[in-house]
Amino acid sequence: MKKVLEIQRYDSGEEVESVVRRWLYAQKTEFYEQDVLNLVSRGVKMCQETWFL
């Protein structure tokens, strides 16, 4: 992502947002998979800690 944004100057926040959105939509499922699994794991751990104090 950093390399994508460094290539060009942007005139507005909307232009940056558009570039970021296009880049995110272009990523494959595997790009997101591990982060989603980590998020679920952290959520389960937090619930366990809260319920079993």
mmCIF entry with sequence, helices, sheets and N, C-alpha, C, O atoms, coordinates in Angstrom:
data_MODEL
# 
_entry.id   MODEL 
# 
_entity.id                         1 
_entity.type                       polymer 
_entity.pdbx_number_of_molecules   1 
# 
_entity_poly.entity_id                      1 
_entity_poly.type                           'polypeptide(L)' 
_entity_poly.nstd_linkage                   no 
_entity_poly.nstd_monomer                   no 
_entity_poly.pdbx_seq_one_letter_code       MKKVLEIQRYDSGEEVESVVRRWLYAQKTEFYEQDVLNLVSRGVKMCQETWFL 
_entity_poly.pdbx_seq_one_letter_code_can   MKKVLEIQRYDSGEEVESVVRRWLYAQKTEFYEQDVLNLVSRGVKMCQETWFL 
_entity_poly.pdbx_strand_id                 A 
# 
loop_
_entity_poly_seq.entity_id 
_entity_poly_seq.num 
_entity_poly_seq.mon_id 
_entity_poly_seq.hetero 
1 1  MET n 
1 2  LYS n 
1 3  LYS n 
1 4  VAL n 
1 5  LEU n 
1 6  GLU n 
1 7  ILE n 
1 8  GLN n 
1 9  ARG n 
1 10 TYR n 
1 11 ASP n 
1 12 SER n 
1 13 GLY n 
1 14 GLU n 
1 15 GLU n 
1 16 VAL n 
1 17 GLU n 
1 18 SER n 
1 19 VAL n 
1 20 VAL n 
1 21 ARG n 
1 22 ARG n 
1 23 TRP n 
1 24 LEU n 
1 25 TYR n 
1 26 ALA n 
1 27 GLN n 
1 28 LYS n 
1 29 THR n 
1 30 GLU n 
1 31 PHE n 
1 32 TYR n 
1 33 GLU n 
1 34 GLN n 
1 35 ASP n 
1 36 VAL n 
1 37 LEU n 
1 38 ASN n 
1 39 LEU n 
1 40 VAL n 
1 41 SER n 
1 42 ARG n 
1 43 GLY n 
1 44 VAL n 
1 45 LYS n 
1 46 MET n 
1 47 CYS n 
1 48 GLN n 
1 49 GLU n 
1 50 THR n 
1 51 TRP n 
1 52 PHE n 
1 53 LEU n 
# 
_struct_asym.id          A 
_struct_asym.entity_id   1 
# 
loop_
_struct_conf.conf_type_id 
_struct_conf.id 
_struct_conf.pdbx_PDB_helix_id 
_struct_conf.beg_label_comp_id 
_struct_conf.beg_label_asym_id 
_struct_conf.beg_label_seq_id 
_struct_conf.pdbx_beg_PDB_ins_code 
_struct_conf.end_label_comp_id 
_struct_conf.end_label_asym_id 
_struct_conf.end_label_seq_id 
_struct_conf.pdbx_end_PDB_ins_code 
_struct_conf.beg_auth_comp_id 
_struct_conf.beg_auth_asym_id 
_struct_conf.beg_auth_seq_id 
_struct_conf.end_auth_comp_id 
_struct_conf.end_auth_asym_id 
_struct_conf.end_auth_seq_id 
_struct_conf.pdbx_PDB_helix_class 
_struct_conf.details 
_struct_conf.pdbx_PDB_helix_length 
HELX_P HELX_P1 AA1 LYS A 2  ? GLU A 6  ? LYS A 2  GLU A 6  1 ? 5  
HELX_P HELX_P2 AA2 GLY A 13 ? ALA A 26 ? GLY A 13 ALA A 26 1 ? 14 
HELX_P HELX_P3 AA3 THR A 29 ? TRP A 51 ? THR A 29 TRP A 51 1 ? 23 
# 
_struct_conf_type.id          HELX_P 
_struct_conf_type.criteria    ? 
_struct_conf_type.reference   ? 
# 
loop_
_atom_site.group_PDB 
_atom_site.id 
_atom_site.type_symbol 
_atom_site.label_atom_id 
_atom_site.label_alt_id 
_atom_site.label_comp_id 
_atom_site.label_asym_id 
_atom_site.label_entity_id 
_atom_site.label_seq_id 
_atom_site.pdbx_PDB_ins_code 
_atom_site.Cartn_x 
_atom_site.Cartn_y 
_atom_site.Cartn_z 
_atom_site.occupancy 
_atom_site.B_iso_or_equiv 
_atom_site.pdbx_formal_charge 
_atom_site.auth_seq_id 
_atom_site.auth_comp_id 
_atom_site.auth_asym_id 
_atom_site.auth_atom_id 
_atom_site.pdbx_PDB_model_num 
ATOM 1   N N  . MET A 1 1  ? 0.826   -1.173  0.000  1.00 0.00 ? 1  MET A N  1 
ATOM 2   C CA . MET A 1 1  ? 0.000   0.000   0.000  1.00 0.00 ? 1  MET A CA 1 
ATOM 3   C C  . MET A 1 1  ? 0.879   1.248   0.000  1.00 0.00 ? 1  MET A C  1 
ATOM 4   O O  . MET A 1 1  ? 0.612   2.198   -0.736 1.00 0.00 ? 1  MET A O  1 
ATOM 5   N N  . LYS A 1 2  ? 1.914   1.247   0.814  1.00 0.00 ? 2  LYS A N  1 
ATOM 6   C CA . LYS A 1 2  ? 2.799   2.399   0.898  1.00 0.00 ? 2  LYS A CA 1 
ATOM 7   C C  . LYS A 1 2  ? 3.399   2.727   -0.477 1.00 0.00 ? 2  LYS A C  1 
ATOM 8   O O  . LYS A 1 2  ? 3.462   3.890   -0.876 1.00 0.00 ? 2  LYS A O  1 
ATOM 9   N N  . LYS A 1 3  ? 3.832   1.695   -1.185 1.00 0.00 ? 3  LYS A N  1 
ATOM 10  C CA . LYS A 1 3  ? 4.423   1.909   -2.512 1.00 0.00 ? 3  LYS A CA 1 
ATOM 11  C C  . LYS A 1 3  ? 3.402   2.484   -3.482 1.00 0.00 ? 3  LYS A C  1 
ATOM 12  O O  . LYS A 1 3  ? 3.736   3.322   -4.320 1.00 0.00 ? 3  LYS A O  1 
ATOM 13  N N  . VAL A 1 4  ? 2.169   2.037   -3.369 1.00 0.00 ? 4  VAL A N  1 
ATOM 14  C CA . VAL A 1 4  ? 1.113   2.538   -4.245 1.00 0.00 ? 4  VAL A CA 1 
ATOM 15  C C  . VAL A 1 4  ? 0.908   4.034   -4.017 1.00 0.00 ? 4  VAL A C  1 
ATOM 16  O O  . VAL A 1 4  ? 0.781   4.800   -4.972 1.00 0.00 ? 4  VAL A O  1 
ATOM 17  N N  . LEU A 1 5  ? 0.876   4.445   -2.753 1.00 0.00 ? 5  LEU A N  1 
ATOM 18  C CA . LEU A 1 5  ? 0.622   5.845   -2.441 1.00 0.00 ? 5  LEU A CA 1 
ATOM 19  C C  . LEU A 1 5  ? 1.827   6.741   -2.708 1.00 0.00 ? 5  LEU A C  1 
ATOM 20  O O  . LEU A 1 5  ? 1.660   7.935   -2.956 1.00 0.00 ? 5  LEU A O  1 
ATOM 21  N N  . GLU A 1 6  ? 3.037   6.188   -2.663 1.00 0.00 ? 6  GLU A N  1 
ATOM 22  C CA . GLU A 1 6  ? 4.239   6.985   -2.891 1.00 0.00 ? 6  GLU A CA 1 
ATOM 23  C C  . GLU A 1 6  ? 4.448   7.350   -4.359 1.00 0.00 ? 6  GLU A C  1 
ATOM 24  O O  . GLU A 1 6  ? 5.153   8.313   -4.659 1.00 0.00 ? 6  GLU A O  1 
ATOM 25  N N  . ILE A 1 7  ? 3.856   6.608   -5.260 1.00 0.00 ? 7  ILE A N  1 
ATOM 26  C CA . ILE A 1 7  ? 4.089   6.778   -6.689 1.00 0.00 ? 7  ILE A CA 1 
ATOM 27  C C  . ILE A 1 7  ? 3.610   8.140   -7.195 1.00 0.00 ? 7  ILE A C  1 
ATOM 28  O O  . ILE A 1 7  ? 4.228   8.719   -8.088 1.00 0.00 ? 7  ILE A O  1 
ATOM 29  N N  . GLN A 1 8  ? 2.531   8.645   -6.639 1.00 0.00 ? 8  GLN A N  1 
ATOM 30  C CA . GLN A 1 8  ? 1.900   9.836   -7.196 1.00 0.00 ? 8  GLN A CA 1 
ATOM 31  C C  . GLN A 1 8  ? 1.495   10.796  -6.081 1.00 0.00 ? 8  GLN A C  1 
ATOM 32  O O  . GLN A 1 8  ? 1.272   10.381  -4.944 1.00 0.00 ? 8  GLN A O  1 
ATOM 33  N N  . ARG A 1 9  ? 1.403   12.079  -6.414 1.00 0.00 ? 9  ARG A N  1 
ATOM 34  C CA . ARG A 1 9  ? 0.874   13.089  -5.492 1.00 0.00 ? 9  ARG A CA 1 
ATOM 35  C C  . ARG A 1 9  ? -0.638  13.150  -5.672 1.00 0.00 ? 9  ARG A C  1 
ATOM 36  O O  . ARG A 1 9  ? -1.149  13.013  -6.783 1.00 0.00 ? 9  ARG A O  1 
ATOM 37  N N  . TYR A 1 10 ? -1.338  13.357  -4.574 1.00 0.00 ? 10 TYR A N  1 
ATOM 38  C CA . TYR A 1 10 ? -2.796  13.420  -4.616 1.00 0.00 ? 10 TYR A CA 1 
ATOM 39  C C  . TYR A 1 10 ? -3.257  14.796  -4.174 1.00 0.00 ? 10 TYR A C  1 
ATOM 40  O O  . TYR A 1 10 ? -2.688  15.394  -3.261 1.00 0.00 ? 10 TYR A O  1 
ATOM 41  N N  . ASP A 1 11 ? -4.292  15.291  -4.832 1.00 0.00 ? 11 ASP A N  1 
ATOM 42  C CA . ASP A 1 11 ? -4.783  16.641  -4.560 1.00 0.00 ? 11 ASP A CA 1 
ATOM 43  C C  . ASP A 1 11 ? -5.833  16.701  -3.464 1.00 0.00 ? 11 ASP A C  1 
ATOM 44  O O  . ASP A 1 11 ? -6.100  17.774  -2.923 1.00 0.00 ? 11 ASP A O  1 
ATOM 45  N N  . SER A 1 12 ? -6.426  15.579  -3.132 1.00 0.00 ? 12 SER A N  1 
ATOM 46  C CA . SER A 1 12 ? -7.490  15.603  -2.128 1.00 0.00 ? 12 SER A CA 1 
ATOM 47  C C  . SER A 1 12 ? -7.556  14.282  -1.369 1.00 0.00 ? 12 SER A C  1 
ATOM 48  O O  . SER A 1 12 ? -7.033  13.259  -1.810 1.00 0.00 ? 12 SER A O  1 
ATOM 49  N N  . GLY A 1 13 ? -8.207  14.339  -0.228 1.00 0.00 ? 13 GLY A N  1 
ATOM 50  C CA . GLY A 1 13 ? -8.430  13.133  0.558  1.00 0.00 ? 13 GLY A CA 1 
ATOM 51  C C  . GLY A 1 13 ? -9.306  12.143  -0.182 1.00 0.00 ? 13 GLY A C  1 
ATOM 52  O O  . GLY A 1 13 ? -9.139  10.931  -0.046 1.00 0.00 ? 13 GLY A O  1 
ATOM 53  N N  . GLU A 1 14 ? -10.248 12.665  -0.971 1.00 0.00 ? 14 GLU A N  1 
ATOM 54  C CA . GLU A 1 14 ? -11.136 11.792  -1.732 1.00 0.00 ? 14 GLU A CA 1 
ATOM 55  C C  . GLU A 1 14 ? -10.354 10.995  -2.773 1.00 0.00 ? 14 GLU A C  1 
ATOM 56  O O  . GLU A 1 14 ? -10.647 9.827   -3.029 1.00 0.00 ? 14 GLU A O  1 
ATOM 57  N N  . GLU A 1 15 ? -9.363  11.641  -3.362 1.00 0.00 ? 15 GLU A N  1 
ATOM 58  C CA . GLU A 1 15 ? -8.538  10.957  -4.354 1.00 0.00 ? 15 GLU A CA 1 
ATOM 59  C C  . GLU A 1 15 ? -7.731  9.836   -3.697 1.00 0.00 ? 15 GLU A C  1 
ATOM 60  O O  . GLU A 1 15 ? -7.603  8.750   -4.262 1.00 0.00 ? 15 GLU A O  1 
ATOM 61  N N  . VAL A 1 16 ? -7.189  10.096  -2.511 1.00 0.00 ? 16 VAL A N  1 
ATOM 62  C CA . VAL A 1 16 ? -6.440  9.068   -1.766 1.00 0.00 ? 16 VAL A CA 1 
ATOM 63  C C  . VAL A 1 16 ? -7.379  7.926   -1.395 1.00 0.00 ? 16 VAL A C  1 
ATOM 64  O O  . VAL A 1 16 ? -7.031  6.753   -1.535 1.00 0.00 ? 16 VAL A O  1 
ATOM 65  N N  . GLU A 1 17 ? -8.563  8.277   -0.923 1.00 0.00 ? 17 GLU A N  1 
ATOM 66  C CA . GLU A 1 17 ? -9.535  7.252   -0.540 1.00 0.00 ? 17 GLU A CA 1 
ATOM 67  C C  . GLU A 1 17 ? -9.883  6.363   -1.730 1.00 0.00 ? 17 GLU A C  1 
ATOM 68  O O  . GLU A 1 17 ? -9.996  5.146   -1.584 1.00 0.00 ? 17 GLU A O  1 
ATOM 69  N N  . SER A 1 18 ? -10.050 6.955   -2.886 1.00 0.00 ? 18 SER A N  1 
ATOM 70  C CA . SER A 1 18 ? -10.377 6.195   -4.088 1.00 0.00 ? 18 SER A CA 1 
ATOM 71  C C  . SER A 1 18 ? -9.259  5.215   -4.443 1.00 0.00 ? 18 SER A C  1 
ATOM 72  O O  . SER A 1 18 ? -9.523  4.058   -4.770 1.00 0.00 ? 18 SER A O  1 
ATOM 73  N N  . VAL A 1 19 ? -8.021  5.675   -4.378 1.00 0.00 ? 19 VAL A N  1 
ATOM 74  C CA . VAL A 1 19 ? -6.872  4.812   -4.677 1.00 0.00 ? 19 VAL A CA 1 
ATOM 75  C C  . VAL A 1 19 ? -6.787  3.666   -3.672 1.00 0.00 ? 19 VAL A C  1 
ATOM 76  O O  . VAL A 1 19 ? -6.558  2.517   -4.050 1.00 0.00 ? 19 VAL A O  1 
ATOM 77  N N  . VAL A 1 20 ? -6.972  3.982   -2.398 1.00 0.00 ? 20 VAL A N  1 
ATOM 78  C CA . VAL A 1 20 ? -6.909  2.954   -1.349 1.00 0.00 ? 20 VAL A CA 1 
ATOM 79  C C  . VAL A 1 20 ? -8.017  1.931   -1.537 1.00 0.00 ? 20 VAL A C  1 
ATOM 80  O O  . VAL A 1 20 ? -7.776  0.728   -1.431 1.00 0.00 ? 20 VAL A O  1 
ATOM 81  N N  . ARG A 1 21 ? -9.218  2.390   -1.812 1.00 0.00 ? 21 ARG A N  1 
ATOM 82  C CA . ARG A 1 21 ? -10.341 1.461   -2.024 1.00 0.00 ? 21 ARG A CA 1 
ATOM 83  C C  . ARG A 1 21 ? -10.072 0.531   -3.210 1.00 0.00 ? 21 ARG A C  1 
ATOM 84  O O  . ARG A 1 21 ? -10.287 -0.677  -3.114 1.00 0.00 ? 21 ARG A O  1 
ATOM 85  N N  . ARG A 1 22 ? -9.606  1.090   -4.315 1.00 0.00 ? 22 ARG A N  1 
ATOM 86  C CA . ARG A 1 22 ? -9.306  0.252   -5.488 1.00 0.00 ? 22 ARG A CA 1 
ATOM 87  C C  . ARG A 1 22 ? -8.238  -0.781  -5.156 1.00 0.00 ? 22 ARG A C  1 
ATOM 88  O O  . ARG A 1 22 ? -8.332  -1.934  -5.578 1.00 0.00 ? 22 ARG A O  1 
ATOM 89  N N  . TRP A 1 23 ? -7.221  -0.370  -4.400 1.00 0.00 ? 23 TRP A N  1 
ATOM 90  C CA . TRP A 1 23 ? -6.149  -1.289  -4.026 1.00 0.00 ? 23 TRP A CA 1 
ATOM 91  C C  . TRP A 1 23 ? -6.701  -2.404  -3.124 1.00 0.00 ? 23 TRP A C  1 
ATOM 92  O O  . TRP A 1 23 ? -6.383  -3.577  -3.319 1.00 0.00 ? 23 TRP A O  1 
ATOM 93  N N  . LEU A 1 24 ? -7.521  -2.036  -2.147 1.00 0.00 ? 24 LEU A N  1 
ATOM 94  C CA . LEU A 1 24 ? -8.093  -3.042  -1.242 1.00 0.00 ? 24 LEU A CA 1 
ATOM 95  C C  . LEU A 1 24 ? -8.987  -4.020  -1.988 1.00 0.00 ? 24 LEU A C  1 
ATOM 96  O O  . LEU A 1 24 ? -8.923  -5.226  -1.749 1.00 0.00 ? 24 LEU A O  1 
ATOM 97  N N  . TYR A 1 25 ? -9.824  -3.508  -2.894 1.00 0.00 ? 25 TYR A N  1 
ATOM 98  C CA . TYR A 1 25 ? -10.704 -4.387  -3.668 1.00 0.00 ? 25 TYR A CA 1 
ATOM 99  C C  . TYR A 1 25 ? -9.923  -5.320  -4.583 1.00 0.00 ? 25 TYR A C  1 
ATOM 100 O O  . TYR A 1 25 ? -10.407 -6.399  -4.923 1.00 0.00 ? 25 TYR A O  1 
ATOM 101 N N  . ALA A 1 26 ? -8.736  -4.924  -4.979 1.00 0.00 ? 26 ALA A N  1 
ATOM 102 C CA . ALA A 1 26 ? -7.924  -5.736  -5.885 1.00 0.00 ? 26 ALA A CA 1 
ATOM 103 C C  . ALA A 1 26 ? -7.180  -6.872  -5.170 1.00 0.00 ? 26 ALA A C  1 
ATOM 104 O O  . ALA A 1 26 ? -6.651  -7.772  -5.823 1.00 0.00 ? 26 ALA A O  1 
ATOM 105 N N  . GLN A 1 27 ? -7.139  -6.832  -3.843 1.00 0.00 ? 27 GLN A N  1 
ATOM 106 C CA . GLN A 1 27 ? -6.404  -7.854  -3.100 1.00 0.00 ? 27 GLN A CA 1 
ATOM 107 C C  . GLN A 1 27 ? -7.166  -9.175  -3.100 1.00 0.00 ? 27 GLN A C  1 
ATOM 108 O O  . GLN A 1 27 ? -8.396  -9.194  -3.147 1.00 0.00 ? 27 GLN A O  1 
ATOM 109 N N  . LYS A 1 28 ? -6.438  -10.252 -3.047 1.00 0.00 ? 28 LYS A N  1 
ATOM 110 C CA . LYS A 1 28 ? -7.043  -11.588 -3.028 1.00 0.00 ? 28 LYS A CA 1 
ATOM 111 C C  . LYS A 1 28 ? -7.531  -11.921 -1.613 1.00 0.00 ? 28 LYS A C  1 
ATOM 112 O O  . LYS A 1 28 ? -7.145  -11.274 -0.640 1.00 0.00 ? 28 LYS A O  1 
ATOM 113 N N  . THR A 1 29 ? -8.361  -12.915 -1.525 1.00 0.00 ? 29 THR A N  1 
ATOM 114 C CA . THR A 1 29 ? -8.942  -13.342 -0.251 1.00 0.00 ? 29 THR A CA 1 
ATOM 115 C C  . THR A 1 29 ? -7.874  -13.653 0.780  1.00 0.00 ? 29 THR A C  1 
ATOM 116 O O  . THR A 1 29 ? -8.046  -13.343 1.959  1.00 0.00 ? 29 THR A O  1 
ATOM 117 N N  . GLU A 1 30 ? -6.785  -14.255 0.362  1.00 0.00 ? 30 GLU A N  1 
ATOM 118 C CA . GLU A 1 30 ? -5.724  -14.650 1.290  1.00 0.00 ? 30 GLU A CA 1 
ATOM 119 C C  . GLU A 1 30 ? -5.144  -13.448 2.030  1.00 0.00 ? 30 GLU A C  1 
ATOM 120 O O  . GLU A 1 30 ? -4.659  -13.580 3.154  1.00 0.00 ? 30 GLU A O  1 
ATOM 121 N N  . PHE A 1 31 ? -5.196  -12.283 1.401  1.00 0.00 ? 31 PHE A N  1 
ATOM 122 C CA . PHE A 1 31 ? -4.686  -11.069 2.016  1.00 0.00 ? 31 PHE A CA 1 
ATOM 123 C C  . PHE A 1 31 ? -5.428  -10.776 3.320  1.00 0.00 ? 31 PHE A C  1 
ATOM 124 O O  . PHE A 1 31 ? -4.827  -10.317 4.291  1.00 0.00 ? 31 PHE A O  1 
ATOM 125 N N  . TYR A 1 32 ? -6.726  -11.040 3.338  1.00 0.00 ? 32 TYR A N  1 
ATOM 126 C CA . TYR A 1 32 ? -7.563  -10.728 4.495  1.00 0.00 ? 32 TYR A CA 1 
ATOM 127 C C  . TYR A 1 32 ? -7.737  -11.900 5.450  1.00 0.00 ? 32 TYR A C  1 
ATOM 128 O O  . TYR A 1 32 ? -8.042  -11.704 6.626  1.00 0.00 ? 32 TYR A O  1 
ATOM 129 N N  . GLU A 1 33 ? -7.548  -13.090 4.962  1.00 0.00 ? 33 GLU A N  1 
ATOM 130 C CA . GLU A 1 33 ? -7.891  -14.296 5.710  1.00 0.00 ? 33 GLU A CA 1 
ATOM 131 C C  . GLU A 1 33 ? -7.231  -14.359 7.091  1.00 0.00 ? 33 GLU A C  1 
ATOM 132 O O  . GLU A 1 33 ? -7.925  -14.589 8.082  1.00 0.00 ? 33 GLU A O  1 
ATOM 133 N N  . GLN A 1 34 ? -5.926  -14.163 7.184  1.00 0.00 ? 34 GLN A N  1 
ATOM 134 C CA . GLN A 1 34 ? -5.230  -14.303 8.457  1.00 0.00 ? 34 GLN A CA 1 
ATOM 135 C C  . GLN A 1 34 ? -5.666  -13.227 9.444  1.00 0.00 ? 34 GLN A C  1 
ATOM 136 O O  . GLN A 1 34 ? -5.802  -13.504 10.636 1.00 0.00 ? 34 GLN A O  1 
ATOM 137 N N  . ASP A 1 35 ? -5.884  -12.013 8.969  1.00 0.00 ? 35 ASP A N  1 
ATOM 138 C CA . ASP A 1 35 ? -6.326  -10.952 9.868  1.00 0.00 ? 35 ASP A CA 1 
ATOM 139 C C  . ASP A 1 35 ? -7.712  -11.233 10.430 1.00 0.00 ? 35 ASP A C  1 
ATOM 140 O O  . ASP A 1 35 ? -7.975  -10.957 11.601 1.00 0.00 ? 35 ASP A O  1 
ATOM 141 N N  . VAL A 1 36 ? -8.596  -11.777 9.611  1.00 0.00 ? 36 VAL A N  1 
ATOM 142 C CA . VAL A 1 36 ? -9.932  -12.132 10.096 1.00 0.00 ? 36 VAL A CA 1 
ATOM 143 C C  . VAL A 1 36 ? -9.832  -13.242 11.137 1.00 0.00 ? 36 VAL A C  1 
ATOM 144 O O  . VAL A 1 36 ? -10.494 -13.183 12.173 1.00 0.00 ? 36 VAL A O  1 
ATOM 145 N N  . LEU A 1 37 ? -9.016  -14.245 10.871 1.00 0.00 ? 37 LEU A N  1 
ATOM 146 C CA . LEU A 1 37 ? -8.847  -15.329 11.840 1.00 0.00 ? 37 LEU A CA 1 
ATOM 147 C C  . LEU A 1 37 ? -8.267  -14.807 13.149 1.00 0.00 ? 37 LEU A C  1 
ATOM 148 O O  . LEU A 1 37 ? -8.698  -15.230 14.222 1.00 0.00 ? 37 LEU A O  1 
ATOM 149 N N  . ASN A 1 38 ? -7.307  -13.904 13.081 1.00 0.00 ? 38 ASN A N  1 
ATOM 150 C CA . ASN A 1 38 ? -6.739  -13.314 14.289 1.00 0.00 ? 38 ASN A CA 1 
ATOM 151 C C  . ASN A 1 38 ? -7.776  -12.515 15.056 1.00 0.00 ? 38 ASN A C  1 
ATOM 152 O O  . ASN A 1 38 ? -7.803  -12.551 16.287 1.00 0.00 ? 38 ASN A O  1 
ATOM 153 N N  . LEU A 1 39 ? -8.629  -11.796 14.344 1.00 0.00 ? 39 LEU A N  1 
ATOM 154 C CA . LEU A 1 39 ? -9.675  -11.005 14.976 1.00 0.00 ? 39 LEU A CA 1 
ATOM 155 C C  . LEU A 1 39 ? -10.663 -11.904 15.713 1.00 0.00 ? 39 LEU A C  1 
ATOM 156 O O  . LEU A 1 39 ? -11.063 -11.608 16.839 1.00 0.00 ? 39 LEU A O  1 
ATOM 157 N N  . VAL A 1 40 ? -11.047 -12.987 15.078 1.00 0.00 ? 40 VAL A N  1 
ATOM 158 C CA . VAL A 1 40 ? -11.962 -13.941 15.715 1.00 0.00 ? 40 VAL A CA 1 
ATOM 159 C C  . VAL A 1 40 ? -11.303 -14.536 16.949 1.00 0.00 ? 40 VAL A C  1 
ATOM 160 O O  . VAL A 1 40 ? -11.937 -14.640 17.999 1.00 0.00 ? 40 VAL A O  1 
ATOM 161 N N  . SER A 1 41 ? -10.062 -14.919 16.838 1.00 0.00 ? 41 SER A N  1 
ATOM 162 C CA . SER A 1 41 ? -9.334  -15.510 17.955 1.00 0.00 ? 41 SER A CA 1 
ATOM 163 C C  . SER A 1 41 ? -9.251  -14.536 19.130 1.00 0.00 ? 41 SER A C  1 
ATOM 164 O O  . SER A 1 41 ? -9.453  -14.931 20.279 1.00 0.00 ? 41 SER A O  1 
ATOM 165 N N  . ARG A 1 42 ? -8.957  -13.277 18.849 1.00 0.00 ? 42 ARG A N  1 
ATOM 166 C CA . ARG A 1 42 ? -8.874  -12.273 19.915 1.00 0.00 ? 42 ARG A CA 1 
ATOM 167 C C  . ARG A 1 42 ? -10.229 -12.054 20.557 1.00 0.00 ? 42 ARG A C  1 
ATOM 168 O O  . ARG A 1 42 ? -10.316 -11.870 21.772 1.00 0.00 ? 42 ARG A O  1 
ATOM 169 N N  . GLY A 1 43 ? -11.293 -12.071 19.756 1.00 0.00 ? 43 GLY A N  1 
ATOM 170 C CA . GLY A 1 43 ? -12.641 -11.895 20.290 1.00 0.00 ? 43 GLY A CA 1 
ATOM 171 C C  . GLY A 1 43 ? -13.032 -13.038 21.209 1.00 0.00 ? 43 GLY A C  1 
ATOM 172 O O  . GLY A 1 43 ? -13.613 -12.812 22.270 1.00 0.00 ? 43 GLY A O  1 
ATOM 173 N N  . VAL A 1 44 ? -12.719 -14.257 20.812 1.00 0.00 ? 44 VAL A N  1 
ATOM 174 C CA . VAL A 1 44 ? -13.014 -15.431 21.646 1.00 0.00 ? 44 VAL A CA 1 
ATOM 175 C C  . VAL A 1 44 ? -12.237 -15.343 22.950 1.00 0.00 ? 44 VAL A C  1 
ATOM 176 O O  . VAL A 1 44 ? -12.794 -15.586 24.020 1.00 0.00 ? 44 VAL A O  1 
ATOM 177 N N  . LYS A 1 45 ? -10.971 -15.003 22.872 1.00 0.00 ? 45 LYS A N  1 
ATOM 178 C CA . LYS A 1 45 ? -10.131 -14.892 24.073 1.00 0.00 ? 45 LYS A CA 1 
ATOM 179 C C  . LYS A 1 45 ? -10.684 -13.819 25.016 1.00 0.00 ? 45 LYS A C  1 
ATOM 180 O O  . LYS A 1 45 ? -10.743 -14.030 26.227 1.00 0.00 ? 45 LYS A O  1 
ATOM 181 N N  . MET A 1 46 ? -11.087 -12.681 24.468 1.00 0.00 ? 46 MET A N  1 
ATOM 182 C CA . MET A 1 46 ? -11.629 -11.604 25.289 1.00 0.00 ? 46 MET A CA 1 
ATOM 183 C C  . MET A 1 46 ? -12.912 -12.054 25.993 1.00 0.00 ? 46 MET A C  1 
ATOM 184 O O  . MET A 1 46 ? -13.107 -11.758 27.172 1.00 0.00 ? 46 MET A O  1 
ATOM 185 N N  . CYS A 1 47 ? -13.783 -12.764 25.279 1.00 0.00 ? 47 CYS A N  1 
ATOM 186 C CA . CYS A 1 47 ? -15.020 -13.261 25.869 1.00 0.00 ? 47 CYS A CA 1 
ATOM 187 C C  . CYS A 1 47 ? -14.730 -14.262 26.972 1.00 0.00 ? 47 CYS A C  1 
ATOM 188 O O  . CYS A 1 47 ? -15.366 -14.227 28.025 1.00 0.00 ? 47 CYS A O  1 
ATOM 189 N N  . GLN A 1 48 ? -13.788 -15.143 26.745 1.00 0.00 ? 48 GLN A N  1 
ATOM 190 C CA . GLN A 1 48 ? -13.421 -16.139 27.759 1.00 0.00 ? 48 GLN A CA 1 
ATOM 191 C C  . GLN A 1 48 ? -12.883 -15.461 29.022 1.00 0.00 ? 48 GLN A C  1 
ATOM 192 O O  . GLN A 1 48 ? -13.237 -15.844 30.137 1.00 0.00 ? 48 GLN A O  1 
ATOM 193 N N  . GLU A 1 49 ? -12.040 -14.469 28.841 1.00 0.00 ? 49 GLU A N  1 
ATOM 194 C CA . GLU A 1 49 ? -11.465 -13.755 29.995 1.00 0.00 ? 49 GLU A CA 1 
ATOM 195 C C  . GLU A 1 49 ? -12.545 -13.005 30.752 1.00 0.00 ? 49 GLU A C  1 
ATOM 196 O O  . GLU A 1 49 ? -12.500 -12.943 31.980 1.00 0.00 ? 49 GLU A O  1 
ATOM 197 N N  . THR A 1 50 ? -13.508 -12.439 30.056 1.00 0.00 ? 50 THR A N  1 
ATOM 198 C CA . THR A 1 50 ? -14.576 -11.680 30.682 1.00 0.00 ? 50 THR A CA 1 
ATOM 199 C C  . THR A 1 50 ? -15.528 -12.594 31.446 1.00 0.00 ? 50 THR A C  1 
ATOM 200 O O  . THR A 1 50 ? -15.942 -12.269 32.559 1.00 0.00 ? 50 THR A O  1 
ATOM 201 N N  . TRP A 1 51 ? -15.873 -13.726 30.860 1.00 0.00 ? 51 TRP A N  1 
ATOM 202 C CA . TRP A 1 51 ? -16.864 -14.603 31.461 1.00 0.00 ? 51 TRP A CA 1 
ATOM 203 C C  . TRP A 1 51 ? -16.287 -15.462 32.578 1.00 0.00 ? 51 TRP A C  1 
ATOM 204 O O  . TRP A 1 51 ? -17.033 -15.911 33.448 1.00 0.00 ? 51 TRP A O  1 
ATOM 205 N N  . PHE A 1 52 ? -14.985 -15.699 32.578 1.00 0.00 ? 52 PHE A N  1 
ATOM 206 C CA . PHE A 1 52 ? -14.409 -16.625 33.541 1.00 0.00 ? 52 PHE A CA 1 
ATOM 207 C C  . PHE A 1 52 ? -13.481 -15.939 34.534 1.00 0.00 ? 52 PHE A C  1 
ATOM 208 O O  . PHE A 1 52 ? -12.528 -16.557 35.007 1.00 0.00 ? 52 PHE A O  1 
ATOM 209 N N  . LEU A 1 53 ? -13.733 -14.698 34.855 1.00 0.00 ? 53 LEU A N  1 
ATOM 210 C CA . LEU A 1 53 ? -12.883 -13.991 35.813 1.00 0.00 ? 53 LEU A CA 1 
ATOM 211 C C  . LEU A 1 53 ? -13.080 -14.480 37.205 1.00 0.00 ? 53 LEU A C  1 
ATOM 212 O O  . LEU A 1 53 ? -12.436 -13.985 38.130 1.00 0.00 ? 53 LEU A O  1 
# 
